[in-house]
Amino acid sequence: MTKNKIEVRELKAGTSTYEFDYFITAKRAGFERHEPIQPNTHFTANMMTKGDFEDAYAKTDDVTMNAMRTLLISNGILTREGKLNTETARKLGWNVKPPVEVVMNE
């Protein structure tokens, strides 16, 4: 293995041909202090009402949105019914706004 190549050999001077997959990980120069895990800012109910968050991830015909919904259910942010898990929101430190109350004057 060098900076320019990785050579793979069979043990004991073998001559077989095998297919294989490989995955290379490395540190990039100049990124030593980079934090690869970032705080979640995309899928948060912080500063939203419970209902607005639930509506944003309601069942739909959109495959991508349904995938997001499934992910949020699997990690406990949404319940199986698609409701915001308020205990998880609290643990994450989210400030979930109370629902907006509409008053109708007669």
C-alpha positions in Angstrom: 0.0 0.0 0.0 1.3 3.4 -0.9 -0.2 6.9 -1.4 -0.9 6.1 -5.0 -2.0 2.4 -5.0 -3.1 -0.6 -3.1 -2.0 -3.9 -4.3 -3.9 -7.1 -3.4 -2.1 -10.5 -3.6 -3.1 -14.0 -2.9 -1.4 -15.7 0.0 1.4 -18.2 -0.5 2.1 -17.0 -4.1 -1.3 -18.3 -5.3 -2.4 -17.7 -8.9 -6.2 -17.9 -8.6 -8.4 -15.1 -9.8 -11.2 -14.0 -7.5 -13.5 -11.1 -7.6 -13.8 -9.0 -4.5 -15.1 -5.6 -3.3 -13.2 -3.1 -1.3 -13.9 0.1 0.6 -11.2 2.6 1.4 -11.4 5.2 4.2 -8.9 7.9 4.8 -8.3 11.2 6.5 -8.1 14.1 4.1 -5.3 16.6 4.7 -6.7 19.8 6.0 -9.8 18.2 7.6 -8.2 17.0 10.8 -10.6 19.1 12.9 -13.7 18.4 10.8 -16.6 16.9 12.8 -18.3 14.5 10.5 -21.4 14.1 12.7 -23.4 17.3 12.7 -26.4 18.3 14.8 -29.8 17.6 13.3 -31.2 20.8 11.9 -33.4 19.3 9.2 -35.8 17.0 11.0 -36.6 18.9 14.1 -39.8 20.0 15.8 -37.9 22.8 17.6 -39.9 26.0 17.4 -42.8 24.2 15.6 -46.2 23.1 16.9 -46.7 19.4 17.4 -49.4 19.4 14.7 -47.2 21.2 12.2 -44.4 18.7 12.6 -46.9 15.8 12.3 -48.5 17.3 9.2 -45.0 17.7 7.6 -44.5 14.0 7.9 -48.0 12.7 7.4 -48.6 9.7 5.1 -48.5 10.7 1.5 -48.0 9.4 -2.1 -44.5 10.9 -2.1 -42.0 8.1 -1.7 -39.2 10.3 -0.3 -41.5 11.8 2.4 -42.7 8.3 3.3 -39.1 7.2 3.7 -38.4 10.2 6.0 -41.5 9.3 8.0 -40.3 5.7 8.3 -36.9 6.9 9.5 -38.5 9.2 12.1 -40.7 6.4 13.3 -37.7 4.0 13.5 -35.6 6.4 15.5 -38.4 7.3 17.9 -39.1 10.9 16.9 -42.5 9.8 15.6 -44.7 7.1 17.1 -46.0 4.3 14.9 -49.1 6.4 14.5 -47.1 9.3 13.1 -47.5 11.5 16.2 -44.6 13.4 17.6 -43.0 11.5 20.5 -43.0 14.3 23.1 -40.6 12.4 25.4 -38.0 12.2 22.6 -38.6 15.8 21.7 -38.0 16.8 25.4 -34.8 14.6 25.5 -33.5 16.4 22.4 -34.1 19.7 24.0 -36.7 20.9 21.4 -38.9 23.8 22.3 -42.2 22.5 20.8 -44.7 25.4 20.6 -48.2 25.0 21.9 -50.9 24.8 19.3 -52.3 28.1 18.0 -55.8 28.6 19.4 -58.3 30.1 17.0 -61.1 32.0 18.6 -64.2 32.6 16.5 -66.3 35.7 17.4 -70.0 35.4 16.8 
